C-alpha cells in the first residue's frame, strides 16, 4: 500500500506520466535574489499589518486546555 501511495505521489511530478500536474516550469529564484512574479506579496490585497487581530473566545474548556498545555507536551 505504501509503495502504491509513493508511486502515485511521484507520478504527479513525472513529465512522462499521465498523472503529471503540468505546473509552472519557471524555476524559483534561490538565495533571496528576487521574489517570483507569482508571489509578489505574502499578504492578500488590502491586508493591514496594523489592524488588531480578532480574538475569538472558544469557551472555558478551551481556555483551560490552553492554560494547561505545557503539562501535556
N, C-alpha and C positions, 0 to 999 in steps of 0.2 A: 504494500500500500504506500509506504513512504517513497519507494522508488518511482511509482506512478505519479505521485504528487510532485516529486522533484523534477521528473521529466516534463510534466505539464508546465511547471514554472519556467524551466529552461526554454521550452518551445516558444514561449511568447517573445523571447529575445533572439531567437534564431531566425535570420532573414530567409532561410530556406524552408522554414516550417509554415504550414497553412495557418497556424495559430499566431504567427508573428504580429505584434501590435502595430507595426508600421509607424511608430512615433517619430518625432523630430530627430533628424540625423545631425543637427547642428551641435558641435562639441561645446560643452560648458567650459567657460574660461576658468582656469585654476589660479590659485595664489592671490585672489582678490584683485586681479588686474582690471576687471570691469564687471559690471552687472549685466547678465544676459538680457537681451531685448525683451524677452518674455517674462522677465522678473524685475521690472523697473521699481516696484515698491513692495515692501513686506507688509504694508498696511493697505486695507481697502480704501477706495476713494472716499474722501470726506471724513476719514478717521481722525480724531482729535486726541493727541497724546496727553493733553492737559485735562481732558474730561474725566471726572471721577468714575471709577469702576462701580457698577451697580452691585450692591451686596444683597445676596439672596439668603433669606433665613429658611433653612430646611427643617427647623424644629429642634426641640430639646434633645431628642435621641441622637440626632446628627451632631449637635454641639457636644454632647457627652462623649461620643466616639472620637471626635476630633481632639477633644481635650486629653483623652487617654491613648491617643495614637502611638506615642512612643513606647508604651507598655507592650504593645503587640508586635513591634518591629524588632 
